[in-house]
Amino acid sequence: MATYATYSYDVLVIGAGGAGLRAVIEAADAGVSVGLICKSLLGKAHTVMAEGGMAAAMAHNDDRDSWKVHFADTMRGGQYINNWRMAELHAKEAPDRVRELEGWGAVFDRTPDGRINQRNFGGHRYPRLAHVGDRTGLELIRTLQDHAVYKGMTVHMEHTVIELILDNGRAAGVVAYDRERGRFHVFQAKAIVLATGGLGRAYRITSNSWEGTGDGHALAYRAGAELIDMEFIQFHPTGMVWPPSVRGILVTEGVRGEGGVLKNSEGRRFMFDDIPDNYKPQTASDAEEGWRYTQGDKSARRPPELLTRDHVARCINREVKAGRGSPHGGVFLDIAWIKEKIKDSEGHIKRKLPSMYHQFKELADLDITSEAMEVGPTTHYVMGGIRVDADTQMSTIPGLFAAGECASGINGANRLGGNSLSDLIVFGKRAGEYAARWSRENGAARVDESTVQKAIADSLAPFERGESGENPYKVQSDLQDTMQALVGIVRTESEMQEALRRIQQFKARAARVGVSGHREYHAGWHTALDLRNLLTVSEAVTRSAIERKESRGGHFREDYPDKVADFGAVNIMVKQGRGDELQLSRVPLPPMPDPLKQVIEEQKS
Ligand SMILES: Cc1cc2nc3c(=O)[nH]c(=O)nc-3n(C[C@H](O)[C@H](O)[C@H](O)COP(=O)(O)OP(=O)(O)OC[C@H]3O[C@@H](n4cnc5c(N)ncnc54)[C@H](O)[C@@H]3O)c2cc1C
């Protein structure tokens, strides 16, 4: 029988990104005991990479902004299949959550009159992103981490959760192993908050850190929770494309927010060629108007480079396919051109986009103050995730909560840039608050010993197969190639059916993976364990994408290029069936209250 260490908490938070840390603060503030588990070191979660900012309608840079405009922008961006209640709560509460961060020591960039400065971003009608240069995630993590330590928590760093344990249908605990020594740990908890982030590592080209293997999605799914909107993957339009070793690394939308323009190999600003009807009234009619918008002219409309990410990514894809791409398979993003408009443009760009300047200088030997960058789409964010109650963030499993990127609802078919960081602090807080309340109202649940032993035995099976087993890296790599090629930006039924066929083969191969050696810091073993999650989420994405026979937001089907009204009234939901097969259904959207409908109508012009 395997041995393990045990721990017990009122609230157990899995994930130390923005959502997890904000949940910790709220739960600790409620006076319950809080444990935090994360795969990497504290402060290193994926959130630290966030660049452009967090969206909150504080109206500092444009007094026409309000929660109503933010709400309408979010719903339009999500093509109206968002959970309207989450979009409402998010728009209303984000300003307070940002001000709260400031009170805890976050040092935001400032307007000339000393208020938090807000920048333009795609799909946001007014400048709305509170930011710290292009290193906003670092400041967010630093602030939340300091405050969480002050409030009191016990941290288990470099631990990976491999199984969620239920007791009579409610969350009871988790099994984890520490990555350094490979020893097992069992955590009992009255309430569990999943805040495990995204799943970009299912794709070959991604901006996501190594942690993004869809663990929370898969853990919840295997425990019986419902996932929705899994077909909606966000391909960010601007990732680096050259050199190959850095392909996929993000180039923040802040570059376009500061006046950067997209051009094809013919030097044409192709984004002016394709402006969707529902965005026409808000989009600049020429380059001059677009530039004035980026410089804060309230009478100007935004340039087409700041249309939603799904649209910009598809336009880039089209240019490349039509043979008008850059030498390395992207297009050109030019911020250097602003020297025509700004005297000290070099200093200005370095001040506004310090990380981008260094990123290109160090990684591509390119000076963005004098040359155009080469960029192309990169897998960036998953709109889909664990289905939660909007107010409490509890999943369909009692006592299991989810917040941040692994939860779903707020973004619908497409997330607006900047809405994730504000989502983390709004819904991280709510998850922590309601998890603490649940832990007070419900006693401890029992962790079943045989379930623990089975989870441990399953996780050690790759050692028994040893070197004669399949290579886990190879299976992971083949899966990434398949998802990239067959379930990417432009999808068709036949390609996705082929992806499904291959996923079944990868599952069979994953069941045979083998590793040898000690358990201590064994990257091959870690990959073998991640594989199960990557396969689960890849299948969920592919099957949901096949089911949605239309194009909407981040999901574009070449064989069904238009929106279909019936699909505009449902979310696609997946759940594990009794025989472990994936069950799929269409869940009707709840009706939106009239006052919110009116807000959307008012903001349509
Ligand atoms: C380069 C880049 C720039 C971005 N810029 C912006 C931006 O400017 N504005 C914006 O709004 N959004 C931005 N985003 C998106 C945003 O950063 C993410 O959506 C967000 O940070 C996710 O936060 P999270 O708290 O949900 O999870 P994460 O920050 O991803 O944290 C997940 C945590 O869960 C832990 N974890 C995962 N699995 C397990 C497991 N099995 N066991 C234990 N722990 C586990 C991880 O170790 C980690 O601590 C950006 C994303 C990228 C990649």
The ligand as an SDF file (V2000), in Angstrom:
LIG
                    3D

 53 58  0  0  0  0  0  0  0  0999 V2000
    1.4850   36.2190  -22.6600 C   0  0  0  0  0  0  0  0  0  0  0  0
    0.1040   36.4360  -22.1470 C   0  0  0  0  0  0  0  0  0  0  0  0
   -0.3530   37.7210  -21.9370 C   0  0  0  0  0  0  0  0  0  0  0  0
   -1.6330   37.9440  -21.4510 C   0  0  0  0  0  0  0  0  0  0  0  0
   -2.0450   39.2270  -21.2340 N   0  0  0  0  0  0  0  0  0  0  0  0
   -3.2740   39.4430  -20.7170 C   0  0  0  0  0  0  0  0  0  0  0  0
   -3.7090   40.7690  -20.4330 C   0  0  0  0  0  0  0  0  0  0  0  0
   -2.9930   41.7340  -20.6380 O   0  0  0  0  0  0  0  0  0  0  0  0
   -4.9340   40.9360  -19.9100 N   0  0  0  0  0  0  0  0  0  0  0  0
   -5.7730   39.8970  -19.6460 C   0  0  0  0  0  0  0  0  0  0  0  0
   -6.8620   40.1280  -19.1790 O   0  0  0  0  0  0  0  0  0  0  0  0
   -5.3690   38.6260  -19.9010 N   0  0  0  0  0  0  0  0  0  0  0  0
   -4.1510   38.3800  -20.4070 C   0  0  0  0  0  0  0  0  0  0  0  0
   -3.7490   37.0940  -20.6600 N   0  0  0  0  0  0  0  0  0  0  0  0
   -4.6010   35.9830  -20.2040 C   0  0  0  0  0  0  0  0  0  0  0  0
   -4.4320   35.8160  -18.7080 C   0  0  0  0  0  0  0  0  0  0  0  0
   -3.1050   36.0450  -18.3480 O   0  0  0  0  0  0  0  0  0  0  0  0
   -4.8430   34.4220  -18.2370 C   0  0  0  0  0  0  0  0  0  0  0  0
   -6.0830   34.0940  -18.7710 O   0  0  0  0  0  0  0  0  0  0  0  0
   -4.9330   34.4080  -16.7300 C   0  0  0  0  0  0  0  0  0  0  0  0
   -3.7290   34.8680  -16.1680 O   0  0  0  0  0  0  0  0  0  0  0  0
   -5.2650   33.0380  -16.1620 C   0  0  0  0  0  0  0  0  0  0  0  0
   -5.2240   33.1560  -14.7550 O   0  0  0  0  0  0  0  0  0  0  0  0
   -5.7030   31.9910  -13.7900 P   0  0  0  0  0  0  0  0  0  0  0  0
   -5.5970   32.5230  -12.4180 O   0  0  0  0  0  0  0  0  0  0  0  0
   -7.0060   31.4830  -14.2460 O   0  0  0  0  0  0  0  0  0  0  0  0
   -4.6550   30.8290  -14.0180 O   0  0  0  0  0  0  0  0  0  0  0  0
   -3.0600   30.8270  -14.1830 P   0  0  0  0  0  0  0  0  0  0  0  0
   -2.4420   32.1400  -13.9830 O   0  0  0  0  0  0  0  0  0  0  0  0
   -2.8350   30.1050  -15.4580 O   0  0  0  0  0  0  0  0  0  0  0  0
   -2.6100   29.9310  -12.9770 O   0  0  0  0  0  0  0  0  0  0  0  0
   -2.9070   28.5670  -12.9270 C   0  0  0  0  0  0  0  0  0  0  0  0
   -2.3550   28.0200  -11.6380 C   0  0  0  0  0  0  0  0  0  0  0  0
   -2.8140   26.6910  -11.4690 O   0  0  0  0  0  0  0  0  0  0  0  0
   -1.7250   25.8430  -11.1540 C   0  0  0  0  0  0  0  0  0  0  0  0
   -2.0590   24.4940  -11.6030 N   0  0  0  0  0  0  0  0  0  0  0  0
   -2.4520   24.0890  -12.8260 C   0  0  0  0  0  0  0  0  0  0  0  0
   -2.6780   22.7710  -12.8160 N   0  0  0  0  0  0  0  0  0  0  0  0
   -2.4300   22.3410  -11.5640 C   0  0  0  0  0  0  0  0  0  0  0  0
   -2.4600   21.0650  -10.9340 C   0  0  0  0  0  0  0  0  0  0  0  0
   -2.7980   19.9700  -11.5950 N   0  0  0  0  0  0  0  0  0  0  0  0
   -2.1020   20.9930   -9.6340 N   0  0  0  0  0  0  0  0  0  0  0  0
   -1.7180   22.0830   -8.9260 C   0  0  0  0  0  0  0  0  0  0  0  0
   -1.6850   23.3120   -9.4830 N   0  0  0  0  0  0  0  0  0  0  0  0
   -2.0300   23.4280  -10.7820 C   0  0  0  0  0  0  0  0  0  0  0  0
   -0.5650   26.4780  -11.8680 C   0  0  0  0  0  0  0  0  0  0  0  0
    0.6580   26.0380  -11.3270 O   0  0  0  0  0  0  0  0  0  0  0  0
   -0.8460   27.9440  -11.6030 C   0  0  0  0  0  0  0  0  0  0  0  0
   -0.4020   28.2860  -10.3120 O   0  0  0  0  0  0  0  0  0  0  0  0
   -2.4720   36.8540  -21.1660 C   0  0  0  0  0  0  0  0  0  0  0  0
   -2.0140   35.5590  -21.3850 C   0  0  0  0  0  0  0  0  0  0  0  0
   -0.7390   35.3530  -21.8930 C   0  0  0  0  0  0  0  0  0  0  0  0
   -0.2670   33.9720  -22.1610 C   0  0  0  0  0  0  0  0  0  0  0  0
  1  2  1  0
  2  3  1  0
  2 52  2  0
  3  4  2  0
  4  5  1  0
  4 50  1  0
  5  6  2  0
  6  7  1  0
  6 13  1  0
  7  8  2  0
  7  9  1  0
  9 10  1  0
 10 11  2  0
 10 12  1  0
 12 13  2  0
 13 14  1  0
 14 15  1  0
 14 50  1  0
 15 16  1  0
 16 17  1  0
 16 18  1  0
 18 19  1  0
 18 20  1  0
 20 21  1  0
 20 22  1  0
 22 23  1  0
 23 24  1  0
 24 25  2  0
 24 26  1  0
 24 27  1  0
 27 28  1  0
 28 29  2  0
 28 30  1  0
 28 31  1  0
 31 32  1  0
 32 33  1  0
 33 34  1  0
 33 48  1  0
 34 35  1  0
 35 36  1  0
 35 46  1  0
 36 37  1  0
 36 45  1  0
 37 38  2  0
 38 39  1  0
 39 40  1  0
 39 45  2  0
 40 41  1  0
 40 42  2  0
 42 43  1  0
 43 44  2  0
 44 45  1  0
 46 47  1  0
 46 48  1  0
 48 49  1  0
 50 51  2  0
 51 52  1  0
 52 53  1  0
M  END
$$$$
